């Protein structure tokens, strides 16, 4: 085995052990309610089979992760760790196939992006998106377009923006004159459509049930440069700089790169997908469409491409120096900076309390609100928009006799004697458009819990009972 491969596999083993330990022995859950929802959907899909065809839950993620979810939230975290490790491995194999120098750095860059690590330790769908994407690209680079096309066709069922990626792959297949594979990009939709037909009675449910087709949530909008600014906090200024330099370096040397064997694959499937993905999410947030929240975590889905481009950026810097000793010093300095930066005190570094443990809001729910409910209102049915309650209380969130959202309480908001409603100042307001005053008009406010998170945002919960 070559020295660089030995370094890569040693690093991969090291990160595997660290991440598995964090998954099993820490309580962090990045993504909040979304992460909990994905876990609960995966867990209860074995009881309620229709969940396998829930578009929001992402059918491909639910199906693959569901066996792990039967072992609890930690089980899904382990699943995502294994997925991230595989994604890192195929990123390395792809980089090697593309003849990218210093490809062994993939493992160190991949897990030095703090947001990538925290999202991996969750039940979110972005790590699987990254794996499916890079696995498909790997097969294309290996000149196995059939496998690559079939795999990428399922990407929209991992995350909906997979449709954006499919558009870029259409461009690639057109450019390389692989016309016969274009129809196969719909293989995932066809297979899922047929499978879900027996539940929906509609083979086109894969299109008709897309949850982002209508803006039924008012999440607002932002500026076009939102993700340009946020990228520094996602991966840190060192990797961010290398990422930018990788893009600039590729453009500058495009005439030279054009002569290389895998230029088209690199140009369209690496840089093209990254740019298309970045532009799409910037547009979604700037225009306030497709229920975009401007969340940075979506870029974990293209982490393999960001790592490859960042390594290209490092290589372009090293090429500026002709002296071999100077090159080595610059190389070691930059790599060291990438490895050390996540542990320095700055907004882009690890926050061990919040990243790997319960935040203040979660602690308040676990240690104050739930004990209060269990003491004063045992065996009560809960109406809430906060999925943390059924999660921490270990009750079936699909069973409407135990838990329901406010939409099941509208329009008269009448509670029975053994029912409580828990209003919060985010999910209830933004997701279900229920104000605190609305509930006060119909119900009796029993008690209020409030806390300020480390980020400064105030979490407010009001427990309502029958008047």
Secondary structure by P-SEA (a helix, b strand, c coil): ccaaaaaaaaaaaaaaaaaaaaaccccccccaaaaaaaaaaaaaccccccccccccccaaaaaaacccccccaaaaaaaaaaaaaaaaaaaaaaaaaaccccccaaaaaaacaaaaaaaaaccccaaaaaaaaaaaaaaaaacaaaaaaaaaccccccccaaaaaaaaaaaaaaaacccccccccaaaaaaaaaaaccccccccccccccccccccccccccccccccccccccccaaaaaaaaaaaaaaaaaccccccccccccccccaaaaaaaaaaaaaaaaaaccccccccccccccaaaaaaaaaaaaaaaaaaccccaaaaaaaaaaaaaaaaacccccccccccccccccccaaaaaaaccaaaaaaacccccccccccaaaaaaacccccccccccccccccccccccccbbbbbccccccccccccaaaaaacccccbbbbbbccccbbbbbbbbccc
